[in-house]
Amino acid sequence: MNKIPPCPAINTGVHSWIMSTANSCHHAGMSAPEAASFIAARITRPPKPANEIAIAVAKAFNSKTQRMARAGGGSTTAPKPLANIQFDPAKLGAVAARVSPPRNWRHWLWERSPKRPETQNAFSFLAQLYAPGERIHVFDKLDSKTPLATVAITEPMDCRVPALIRSGGNFGAGIWYLCNPVDNQWHPNPRNQDEPSCRSEESIQTFRYAVLESDQAAPDDWFAFIAQLPIRIAAIYSSGSRSIHSLIRLDARTKAEWDAQIQPLKRPLKLLGADAACLSAVRLTRLPGCWRPNKNGFQRLLYLCPNPTAQRLLDLPVLQSRAAALARWRKLCPRWNHSQEAHL
């Protein structure tokens, strides 16, 4: 979808842009509602008439396709349902093979991280990514209706993390946080019989982030794939087990705009191993800096860039040499040993 040009200014071809964009959305495998949301989030003037977008989408998804099929003697085929797309390890391997892997991806990321991962704890990590006045829900159970804590971002920030959060919560499953800030209010959730919720989309204040993760891909292949993506990666951290979570910055103004950016990516990402269910605007993700007792693992921060650009990780410069840092620390601390280095 990156090839679609921006909507032109008023009176310079907006209607033609709507029609061509509707066709492009159809070819990209989006559904008609997804295409309508995509166009509505980018149009530079109010639709004229009010159903202008709906008419264009209907033509692109129905009339034109059927006419072409009849003219060619063929039949129309709907995009494969997202649920039917399966992870293809061979395709991910082929993408990963374009990169010469480093000896250790964690060390490679550390050298390119604008913020040193080892200097952050769970709350300072949140303070780097969210603005003063914003609130972040923290959970110790994935399906919990009530958060374990709500972290208020302040300036200056009290970054002392409660022992219960550091140690993995009440249930031993580790700690999650809701990736987009909330208003800390309870709202009726129309998708669940209007049951009140403090973690539904009605509570979200801004749709800033998306979460990209994989439970299926081999970690080295997944790192190589992530490193090639021209997307705004704000953070990368481990789950305390097998999967790697990447926090992607979108800065969408609305839920519809968030959906329009993500929906075209779900099919190709799922084919390469991404968990498509995690690509939702209301998403819990692992909070780095916390223990995960049930896996005997640590949710480790690997990379942190609060203001990312769309530059590929592969193209980022080395900001700090790990070898030079280790040499400096050995000099400052004569009792330093190699077992300590493994944790950095």
Beta strands, then each sheet from edge to edge (+ up, - down):
strand 1: 135-139
strand 2: 149-152
strand 3: 176-178
strand 4: 187-189
strand 5: 195-197
strand 6: 207-214
strand 7: 233-238
strand 8: 244-252
strand 9: 284-286
strand 10: 290-292
strand 11: 297-299
strand 12: 301-304
sheet 1: 2+ 1- 3+ 9-
sheet 2: 4+ 5-
sheet 3: 6+ 8- 7+ 12-
sheet 4: 10+ 11-
end
